[in-house]
Amino acid sequence: MEKMHCLRCNRPLEPGQKSVALYMFAQTVGIKPRQKSIAHRFSFCPQCSVSLAMGPPPEGALNVAAWDMIRDLVAADPALNRAAWENLAGILALLPGTGTDGNARSSPASGYFEF
C-alpha cells in the first residue's frame, strides 16, 4: 500500500491509519463500447473530515457532491469524531500557549484550535 497524504492539510497518512477516502472515476453512459477511467483515491485525515463537514459547502458541483458524502459519513457514526479529537488532543499538547511567553496551555478546553 502506498503512503497517502490528506488532500486538505497534506499530513501523511500511514496505511491502516484512520481517515476518510473518496474514490472518483468517470464512465460513459449510453455509448458503446463503454469507457471507464481509472479510479482515483482522495484521502482526508479525521480532523479535516470533521472540519469540512461542519463548515459551509465549498463552491463547485463536484466539491459540493464530495462535501455531501463526507457530511453523511461524519453524521453516521461518532467514531470519526472520536478519531479527530484523539488526534487533536495530541496536537494540542505540542502547541505553545496563546501568549507570547511560550508556556503550554493549562488545559485543551481553555481555547480552541482552528484548522
N, CA, C and O atoms as a GROMACS GRO file, in nm:
protein
  460
    1MET      N    1   0.085  -0.118   0.000
    1MET     CA    2   0.000   0.000   0.000
    1MET      C    3   0.090   0.125   0.000
    1MET      O    4   0.189   0.133   0.072
    2GLU      N    5   0.050   0.220  -0.083
    2GLU     CA    6   0.130   0.342  -0.091
    2GLU      C    7   0.092   0.439   0.021
    2GLU      O    8  -0.020   0.437   0.072
    3LYS      N    9   0.187   0.524   0.056
    3LYS     CA   10   0.164   0.623   0.160
    3LYS      C   11   0.080   0.736   0.101
    3LYS      O   12   0.113   0.790  -0.004
    4MET      N   13  -0.028   0.772   0.169
    4MET     CA   14  -0.118   0.876   0.122
    4MET      C   15  -0.097   1.002   0.206
    4MET      O   16  -0.036   0.997   0.313
    5HIS      N   17  -0.150   1.113   0.157
    5HIS     CA   18  -0.149   1.238   0.230
    5HIS      C   19  -0.290   1.294   0.230
    5HIS      O   20  -0.366   1.273   0.136
    6CYS      N   21  -0.325   1.366   0.336
    6CYS     CA   22  -0.455   1.431   0.343
    6CYS      C   23  -0.461   1.536   0.231
    6CYS      O   24  -0.370   1.616   0.216
    7LEU      N   25  -0.567   1.534   0.155
    7LEU     CA   26  -0.582   1.626   0.043
    7LEU      C   27  -0.590   1.771   0.090
    7LEU      O   28  -0.549   1.862   0.018
    8ARG      N   29  -0.643   1.793   0.210
    8ARG     CA   30  -0.665   1.929   0.260
    8ARG      C   31  -0.541   1.985   0.331
    8ARG      O   32  -0.499   2.097   0.301
    9CYS      N   33  -0.483   1.910   0.425
    9CYS     CA   34  -0.372   1.963   0.506
    9CYS      C   35  -0.237   1.904   0.469
    9CYS      O   36  -0.134   1.950   0.518
   10ASN      N   37  -0.237   1.802   0.384
   10ASN     CA   38  -0.115   1.736   0.336
   10ASN      C   39  -0.041   1.658   0.444
   10ASN      O   40   0.076   1.624   0.426
   11ARG      N   41  -0.107   1.627   0.558
   11ARG     CA   42  -0.046   1.541   0.659
   11ARG      C   43  -0.029   1.401   0.602
   11ARG      O   44  -0.118   1.353   0.532
   12PRO      N   45   0.082   1.334   0.632
   12PRO     CA   46   0.098   1.196   0.584
   12PRO      C   47   0.000   1.103   0.656
   12PRO      O   48  -0.024   1.117   0.776
   13LEU      N   49  -0.057   1.010   0.582
   13LEU     CA   50  -0.148   0.909   0.637
   13LEU      C   51  -0.086   0.772   0.613
   13LEU      O   52  -0.070   0.729   0.499
   14GLU      N   53  -0.052   0.705   0.720
   14GLU     CA   54   0.008   0.572   0.711
   14GLU      C   55  -0.098   0.470   0.671
   14GLU      O   56  -0.216   0.490   0.700
   15PRO      N   57  -0.058   0.361   0.605
   15PRO     CA   58  -0.155   0.256   0.572
   15PRO      C   59  -0.224   0.205   0.699
   15PRO      O   60  -0.157   0.175   0.798
   16GLY      N   61  -0.353   0.196   0.697
   16GLY     CA   62  -0.431   0.149   0.812
   16GLY      C   63  -0.467   0.259   0.910
   16GLY      O   64  -0.546   0.235   1.002
   17GLN      N   65  -0.412   0.380   0.893
   17GLN     CA   66  -0.446   0.490   0.983
   17GLN      C   67  -0.590   0.535   0.956
   17GLN      O   68  -0.637   0.528   0.842
   18LYS      N   69  -0.658   0.582   1.060
   18LYS     CA   70  -0.795   0.630   1.046
   18LYS      C   71  -0.798   0.749   0.951
   18LYS      O   72  -0.721   0.844   0.966
   19SER      N   73  -0.888   0.743   0.853
   19SER     CA   74  -0.903   0.851   0.755
   19SER      C   75  -1.032   0.828   0.677
   19SER      O   76  -1.100   0.727   0.694
   20VAL      N   77  -1.064   0.924   0.592
   20VAL     CA   78  -1.179   0.912   0.501
   20VAL      C   79  -1.123   0.913   0.360
   20VAL      O   80  -1.042   0.999   0.326
   21ALA      N   81  -1.164   0.818   0.278
   21ALA     CA   82  -1.118   0.812   0.140
   21ALA      C   83  -1.237   0.827   0.046
   21ALA      O   84  -1.340   0.763   0.064
   22LEU      N   85  -1.221   0.912  -0.053
   22LEU     CA   86  -1.320   0.927  -0.159
   22LEU      C   87  -1.259   0.869  -0.285
   22LEU      O   88  -1.144   0.900  -0.319
   23TYR      N   89  -1.334   0.786  -0.355
   23TYR     CA   90  -1.287   0.728  -0.481
   23TYR      C   91  -1.368   0.792  -0.593
   23TYR      O   92  -1.491   0.800  -0.586
   24MET      N   93  -1.298   0.837  -0.696
   24MET     CA   94  -1.368   0.902  -0.806
   24MET      C   95  -1.324   0.839  -0.938
   24MET      O   96  -1.204   0.819  -0.963
   25PHE      N   97  -1.421   0.810  -1.023
   25PHE     CA   98  -1.392   0.763  -1.157
   25PHE      C   99  -1.500   0.816  -1.250
   25PHE      O  100  -1.607   0.858  -1.205
   26ALA      N  101  -1.472   0.815  -1.378
   26ALA     CA  102  -1.569   0.859  -1.480
   26ALA      C  103  -1.603   0.741  -1.570
   26ALA      O  104  -1.519   0.656  -1.597
   27GLN      N  105  -1.729   0.739  -1.615
   27GLN     CA  106  -1.774   0.630  -1.701
   27GLN      C  107  -1.876   0.685  -1.800
   27GLN      O  108  -1.962   0.765  -1.763
   28THR      N  109  -1.866   0.642  -1.924
   28THR     CA  110  -1.964   0.685  -2.023
   28THR      C  111  -2.093   0.606  -2.002
   28THR      O  112  -2.091   0.493  -1.955
   29VAL      N  113  -2.204   0.668  -2.036
   29VAL     CA  114  -2.336   0.605  -2.023
   29VAL      C  115  -2.406   0.617  -2.158
   29VAL      O  116  -2.409   0.726  -2.217
   30GLY      N  117  -2.463   0.508  -2.206
   30GLY     CA  118  -2.538   0.509  -2.331
   30GLY      C  119  -2.449   0.512  -2.454
   30GLY      O  120  -2.498   0.538  -2.564
   31ILE      N  121  -2.323   0.486  -2.440
   31ILE     CA  122  -2.229   0.485  -2.552
   31ILE      C  123  -2.161   0.349  -2.554
   31ILE      O  124  -2.109   0.303  -2.452
   32LYS      N  125  -2.162   0.286  -2.668
   32LYS     CA  126  -2.097   0.155  -2.683
   32LYS      C  127  -1.968   0.175  -2.761
   32LYS      O  128  -1.973   0.249  -2.859
   33PRO      N  129  -1.858   0.117  -2.729
   33PRO     CA  130  -1.831   0.046  -2.606
   33PRO      C  131  -1.816   0.143  -2.489
   33PRO      O  132  -1.775   0.258  -2.506
   34ARG      N  133  -1.851   0.096  -2.372
   34ARG     CA  134  -1.845   0.179  -2.251
   34ARG      C  135  -1.699   0.208  -2.216
   34ARG      O  136  -1.614   0.120  -2.216
   35GLN      N  137  -1.673   0.334  -2.186
   35GLN     CA  138  -1.540   0.377  -2.144
   35GLN      C  139  -1.542   0.403  -1.994
   35GLN      O  140  -1.640   0.455  -1.941
   36LYS      N  141  -1.434   0.366  -1.926
   36LYS     CA  142  -1.425   0.388  -1.782
   36LYS      C  143  -1.284   0.434  -1.749
   36LYS      O  144  -1.186   0.373  -1.794
   37SER      N  145  -1.273   0.540  -1.671
   37SER     CA  146  -1.142   0.591  -1.632
   37SER      C  147  -1.088   0.512  -1.513
   37SER      O  148  -1.158   0.429  -1.454
   38ILE      N  149  -0.964   0.538  -1.479
   38ILE     CA  150  -0.905   0.479  -1.359
   38ILE      C  151  -0.970   0.545  -1.238
   38ILE      O  152  -1.005   0.663  -1.243
   39ALA      N  153  -0.987   0.471  -1.130
   39ALA     CA  154  -1.040   0.528  -1.007
   39ALA      C  155  -0.927   0.596  -0.931
   39ALA      O  156  -0.819   0.539  -0.914
   40HIS      N  157  -0.951   0.717  -0.886
   40HIS     CA  158  -0.855   0.792  -0.806
   40HIS      C  159  -0.904   0.796  -0.663
   40HIS      O  160  -1.023   0.810  -0.637
   41ARG      N  161  -0.810   0.785  -0.569
   41ARG     CA  162  -0.841   0.786  -0.426
   41ARG      C  163  -0.794   0.919  -0.368
   41ARG      O  164  -0.679   0.958  -0.385
   42PHE      N  165  -0.884   0.987  -0.298
   42PHE     CA  166  -0.853   1.111  -0.230
   42PHE      C  167  -0.878   1.088  -0.081
   42PHE      O  168  -0.987   1.047  -0.042
   43SER      N  169  -0.777   1.114   0.001
   43SER     CA  170  -0.788   1.086   0.144
   43SER      C  171  -0.792   1.215   0.225
   43SER      O  172  -0.733   1.316   0.188
   44PHE      N  173  -0.865   1.207   0.337
   44PHE     CA  174  -0.875   1.318   0.432
   44PHE      C  175  -0.850   1.262   0.571
   44PHE      O  176  -0.904   1.157   0.607
   45CYS      N  177  -0.768   1.332   0.651
   45CYS     CA  178  -0.746   1.290   0.790
   45CYS      C  179  -0.876   1.315   0.868
   45CYS      O  180  -0.962   1.389   0.821
   46PRO      N  181  -0.892   1.254   0.986
   46PRO     CA  182  -1.016   1.273   1.062
   46PRO      C  183  -1.045   1.419   1.096
   46PRO      O  184  -1.160   1.462   1.088
   47GLN      N  185  -0.941   1.496   1.133
   47GLN     CA  186  -0.964   1.636   1.168
   47GLN      C  187  -1.019   1.715   1.049
   47GLN      O  188  -1.114   1.791   1.065
   48CYS      N  189  -0.960   1.697   0.932
   48CYS     CA  190  -1.007   1.770   0.814
   48CYS      C  191  -1.146   1.723   0.772
   48CYS      O  192  -1.227   1.804   0.726
   49SER      N  193  -1.174   1.594   0.787
   49SER     CA  194  -1.306   1.542   0.752
   49SER      C  195  -1.415   1.608   0.837
   49SER      O  196  -1.516   1.654   0.784
   50VAL      N  197  -1.393   1.612   0.969
   50VAL     CA  198  -1.491   1.671   1.059
   50VAL      C  199  -1.501   1.821   1.033
   50VAL      O  200  -1.610   1.877   1.031
   51SER      N  201  -1.386   1.886   1.015
   51SER     CA  202  -1.384   2.030   0.988
   51SER      C  203  -1.460   2.064   0.860
   51SER      O  204  -1.538   2.159   0.857
   52LEU      N  205  -1.437   1.986   0.755
   52LEU     CA  206  -1.508   2.008   0.629
   52LEU      C  207  -1.658   1.988   0.644
   52LEU      O  208  -1.738   2.066   0.592
   53ALA      N  209  -1.696   1.883   0.717
   53ALA     CA  210  -1.837   1.851   0.734
   53ALA      C  211  -1.910   1.958   0.815
   53ALA      O  212  -2.028   1.982   0.792
   54MET      N  213  -1.841   2.022   0.908
   54MET     CA  214  -1.904   2.122   0.994
   54MET      C  215  -1.909   2.261   0.928
   54MET      O  216  -1.983   2.348   0.973
   55GLY      N  217  -1.831   2.280   0.824
   55GLY     CA  218  -1.823   2.411   0.760
   55GLY      C  219  -1.923   2.430   0.649
   55GLY      O  220  -2.002   2.340   0.619
   56PRO      N  221  -1.920   2.547   0.587
   56PRO     CA  222  -2.012   2.575   0.476
   56PRO      C  223  -1.974   2.494   0.352
   56PRO      O  224  -1.859   2.451   0.340
   57PRO      N  225  -2.067   2.474   0.262
   57PRO     CA  226  -2.036   2.396   0.141
   57PRO      C  227  -1.937   2.471   0.053
   57PRO      O  228  -1.944   2.594   0.041
   58PRO      N  229  -1.844   2.399  -0.009
   58PRO     CA  230  -1.749   2.463  -0.099
   58PRO      C  231  -1.816   2.500  -0.232
   58PRO      O  232  -1.929   2.460  -0.258
   59GLU      N  233  -1.746   2.574  -0.315
   59GLU     CA  234  -1.800   2.610  -0.445
   59GLU      C  235  -1.770   2.500  -0.546
   59GLU      O  236  -1.668   2.432  -0.535
   60GLY      N  237  -1.857   2.484  -0.642
   60GLY     CA  238  -1.838   2.386  -0.748
   60GLY      C  239  -1.919   2.261  -0.725
   60GLY      O  240  -1.927   2.211  -0.613
   61ALA      N  241  -1.978   2.210  -0.831
   61ALA     CA  242  -2.068   2.094  -0.820
   61ALA      C  243  -1.997   1.970  -0.767
   61ALA      O  244  -2.052   1.901  -0.681
   62LEU      N  245  -1.877   1.940  -0.816
   62LEU     CA  246  -1.805   1.821  -0.768
   62LEU      C  247  -1.764   1.837  -0.623
   62LEU      O  248  -1.770   1.742  -0.545
   63ASN      N  249  -1.721   1.957  -0.584
   63ASN     CA  250  -1.683   1.982  -0.446
   63ASN      C  251  -1.803   1.966  -0.353
   63ASN      O  252  -1.789   1.911  -0.243
   64VAL      N  253  -1.919   2.013  -0.394
   64VAL     CA  254  -2.039   2.000  -0.312
   64VAL      C  255  -2.080   1.854  -0.300
   64VAL      O  256  -2.123   1.810  -0.193
   65ALA      N  257  -2.067   1.777  -0.408
   65ALA     CA  258  -2.101   1.634  -0.404
   65ALA      C  259  -2.009   1.560  -0.306
   65ALA      O  260  -2.056   1.478  -0.227
   66ALA      N  261  -1.879   1.590  -0.311
   66ALA     CA  262  -1.785   1.527  -0.217
   66ALA      C  263  -1.814   1.571  -0.075
   66ALA      O  264  -1.809   1.490   0.018
   67TRP      N  265  -1.845   1.699  -0.056
   67TRP     CA  266  -1.878   1.753   0.077
   67TRP      C  267  -2.000   1.683   0.135
   67TRP      O  268  -2.002   1.651   0.254
   68ASP      N  269  -2.102   1.659   0.053
   68ASP     CA  270  -2.222   1.587   0.098
   68ASP      C  271  -2.186   1.446   0.146
   68ASP      O  272  -2.238   1.400   0.247
   69MET      N  273  -2.099   1.378   0.072
   69MET     CA  274  -2.060   1.242   0.112
   69MET      C  275  -1.984   1.244   0.244
   69MET      O  276  -2.008   1.159   0.330
   70ILE      N  277  -1.894   1.339   0.261
   70ILE     CA  278  -1.818   1.349   0.386
   70ILE      C  279  -1.912   1.382   0.502
   70ILE      O  280  -1.898   1.325   0.610
   71ARG      N  281  -2.007   1.473   0.481
   71ARG     CA  282  -2.104   1.507   0.586
   71ARG      C  283  -2.184   1.385   0.628
   71ARG      O  284  -2.209   1.364   0.746
   72ASP      N  285  -2.226   1.303   0.530
   72ASP     CA  286  -2.301   1.182   0.561
   72ASP      C  287  -2.218   1.086   0.646
   72ASP      O  288  -2.270   1.026   0.741
   73LEU      N  289  -2.090   1.070   0.612
   73LEU     CA  290  -2.003   0.982   0.691
   73LEU      C  291  -1.983   1.034   0.833
   73LEU      O  292  -1.991   0.957   0.929
   74VAL      N  293  -1.958   1.162   0.847
   74VAL     CA  294  -1.935   1.221   0.980
   74VAL      C  295  -2.061   1.210   1.065
   74VAL      O  296  -2.051   1.184   1.185
   75ALA      N  297  -2.177   1.228   1.005
   75ALA     CA  298  -2.303   1.223   1.080
   75ALA      C  299  -2.346   1.080   1.113
   75ALA      O  300  -2.422   1.059   1.208
   76ALA      N  301  -2.300   0.981   1.036
   76ALA     CA  302  -2.348   0.844   1.052
   76ALA      C  303  -2.294   0.774   1.177
   76ALA      O  304  -2.363   0.689   1.234
   77ASP      N  305  -2.173   0.807   1.219
   77ASP     CA  306  -2.112   0.732   1.328
   77ASP      C  307  -2.017   0.823   1.405
   77ASP      O  308  -1.937   0.894   1.343
   78PRO      N  309  -2.024   0.824   1.537
   78PRO     CA  310  -1.936   0.911   1.615
   78PRO      C  311  -1.789   0.868   1.614
   78PRO      O  312  -1.705   0.940   1.668
   79ALA      N  313  -1.756   0.754   1.556
   79ALA     CA  314  -1.618   0.705   1.556
   79ALA      C  315  -1.522   0.802   1.487
   79ALA      O  316  -1.409   0.821   1.532
   80LEU      N  317  -1.566   0.864   1.379
   80LEU     CA  318  -1.480   0.959   1.307
   80LEU      C  319  -1.456   1.084   1.392
   80LEU      O  320  -1.344   1.136   1.393
   81ASN      N  321  -1.558   1.131   1.461
   81ASN     CA  322  -1.541   1.246   1.550
   81ASN      C  323  -1.444   1.212   1.664
   81ASN      O  324  -1.360   1.294   1.700
   82ARG      N  325  -1.456   1.091   1.720
   82ARG     CA  326  -1.365   1.048   1.826
   82ARG      C  327  -1.221   1.044   1.776
   82ARG      O  328  -1.129   1.090   1.845
   83ALA      N  329  -1.201   0.990   1.655
   83ALA     CA  330  -1.066   0.983   1.598
   83ALA      C  331  -1.009   1.123   1.579
   83ALA      O  332  -0.890   1.146   1.605
   84ALA      N  333  -1.091   1.217   1.534
   84ALA     CA  334  -1.044   1.354   1.515
   84ALA      C  335  -1.003   1.416   1.648
   84ALA      O  336  -0.898   1.480   1.655
   85TRP      N  337  -1.084   1.396   1.753
   85TRP     CA  338  -1.050   1.453   1.883
   85TRP      C  339  -0.928   1.387   1.945
   85TRP      O  340  -0.849   1.454   2.012
   86GLU      N  341  -0.910   1.256   1.924
   86GLU     CA  342  -0.791   1.187   1.975
   86GLU      C  343  -0.665   1.245   1.912
   86GLU      O  344  -0.568   1.275   1.982
   87ASN      N  345  -0.667   1.261   1.780
   87ASN     CA  346  -0.552   1.318   1.711
   87ASN      C  347  -0.531   1.464   1.750
   87ASN      O  348  -0.418   1.509   1.766
   88LEU      N  349  -0.639   1.537   1.766
   88LEU     CA  350  -0.631   1.679   1.802
   88LEU      C  351  -0.573   1.697   1.942
   88LEU      O  352  -0.497   1.791   1.966
   89ALA      N  353  -0.608   1.609   2.034
   89ALA     CA  354  -0.555   1.618   2.170
   89ALA      C  355  -0.403   1.604   2.169
   89ALA      O  356  -0.334   1.673   2.245
   90GLY      N  357  -0.351   1.517   2.085
   90GLY     CA  358  -0.206   1.501   2.073
   90GLY      C  359  -0.140   1.624   2.014
   90GLY      O  360  -0.030   1.661   2.055
   91ILE      N  361  -0.206   1.688   1.918
   91ILE     CA  362  -0.152   1.809   1.855
   91ILE      C  363  -0.156   1.925   1.954
   91ILE      O  364  -0.060   2.002   1.962
   92LEU      N  365  -0.265   1.938   2.028
   92LEU     CA  366  -0.277   2.049   2.123
   92LEU      C  367  -0.170   2.044   2.230
   92LEU      O  368  -0.123   2.148   2.276
   93ALA      N  369  -0.129   1.924   2.269
   93ALA     CA  370  -0.025   1.911   2.371
   93ALA      C  371   0.108   1.965   2.321
   93ALA      O  372   0.194   2.003   2.401
   94LEU      N  373   0.128   1.968   2.189
   94LEU     CA  374   0.254   2.015   2.131
   94LEU      C  375   0.256   2.165   2.105
   94LEU      O  376   0.363   2.223   2.086
   95LEU      N  377   0.138   2.229   2.105
   95LEU     CA  378   0.130   2.372   2.072
   95LEU      C  379   0.166   2.458   2.192
   95LEU      O  380   0.135   2.423   2.305
   96PRO      N  381   0.232   2.573   2.167
   96PRO     CA  382   0.258   2.666   2.277
   96PRO      C  383   0.129   2.735   2.319
   96PRO      O  384   0.029   2.728   2.248
   97GLY      N  385   0.131   2.802   2.433
   97GLY     CA  386   0.015   2.876   2.481
   97GLY      C  387  -0.020   2.990   2.386
   97GLY      O  388   0.054   3.018   2.292
   98THR      N  389  -0.131   3.055   2.411
   98THR     CA  390  -0.176   3.163   2.324
   98THR      C  391  -0.098   3.292   2.345
   98THR      O  392  -0.100   3.379   2.258
   99GLY      N  393  -0.029   3.306   2.456
   99GLY     CA  394   0.052   3.425   2.482
   99GLY      C  395   0.185   3.417   2.410
   99GLY      O  396   0.210   3.323   2.334
  100THR      N  397   0.269   3.515   2.434
  100THR     CA  398   0.399   3.517   2.367
  100THR      C  399   0.508   3.453   2.451
  100THR      O  400   0.623   3.445   2.406
  101ASP      N  401   0.475   3.407   2.573
  101ASP     CA  402   0.578   3.350   2.659
  101ASP      C  403   0.613   3.206   2.626
  101ASP      O  404   0.713   3.155   2.675
  102GLY      N  405   0.532   3.138   2.541
  102GLY     CA  406   0.560   3.002   2.501
  102GLY      C  407   0.520   2.897   2.602
  102GLY      O  408   0.545   2.778   2.578
  103ASN      N  409   0.458   2.935   2.715
  103ASN     CA  410   0.412   2.836   2.813
  103ASN      C  411   0.297   2.756   2.756
  103ASN      O  412   0.214   2.810   2.682
  104ALA      N  413   0.291   2.629   2.791
  104ALA     CA  414   0.183   2.543   2.743
  104ALA      C  415   0.052   2.580   2.809
  104ALA      O  416   0.050   2.635   2.919
  105ARG      N  417  -0.056   2.550   2.741
  105ARG     CA  418  -0.189   2.573   2.796
  105ARG      C  419  -0.212   2.486   2.916
  105ARG      O  420  -0.156   2.376   2.927
  106SER      N  421  -0.294   2.536   3.008
  106SER     CA  422  -0.326   2.456   3.126
  106SER      C  423  -0.420   2.342   3.092
  106SER      O  424  -0.412   2.235   3.152
  107SER      N  425  -0.511   2.363   2.996
  107SER     CA  426  -0.599   2.256   2.953
  107SER      C  427  -0.646   2.284   2.812
  107SER      O  428  -0.658   2.400   2.773
  108PRO      N  429  -0.675   2.178   2.733
  108PRO     CA  430  -0.722   2.197   2.595
  108PRO      C  431  -0.855   2.271   2.590
  108PRO      O  432  -0.887   2.332   2.488
  109ALA      N  433  -0.935   2.266   2.698
  109ALA     CA  434  -1.066   2.330   2.696
  109ALA      C  435  -1.055   2.482   2.712
  109ALA      O  436  -1.156   2.552   2.697
  110SER      N  437  -0.935   2.534   2.740
  110SER     CA  438  -0.923   2.678   2.763
  110SER      C  439  -0.922   2.758   2.634
  110SER      O  440  -0.923   2.881   2.639
  111GLY      N  441  -0.920   2.695   2.520
  111GLY     CA  442  -0.919   2.766   2.392
  111GLY      C  443  -0.976   2.676   2.284
  111GLY      O  444  -1.044   2.577   2.311
  112TYR      N  445  -0.947   2.714   2.161
  112TYR     CA  446  -0.992   2.632   2.050
  112TYR      C  447  -0.882   2.622   1.948
  112TYR      O  448  -0.789   2.703   1.948
  113PHE      N  449  -0.891   2.524   1.862
  113PHE     CA  450  -0.792   2.503   1.758
  113PHE      C  451  -0.861   2.517   1.625
  113PHE      O  452  -0.962   2.451   1.600
  114GLU      N  453  -0.809   2.602   1.539
  114GLU     CA  454  -0.870   2.625   1.408
  114GLU      C  455  -0.788   2.553   1.302
  114GLU      O  456  -0.665   2.563   1.302
  115PHE      N  457  -0.855   2.480   1.212
  115PHE     CA  458  -0.786   2.405   1.107
  115PHE      C  459  -0.749   2.497   0.995
  115PHE      O  460  -0.690   2.452   0.896
   0.00000   0.00000   0.00000
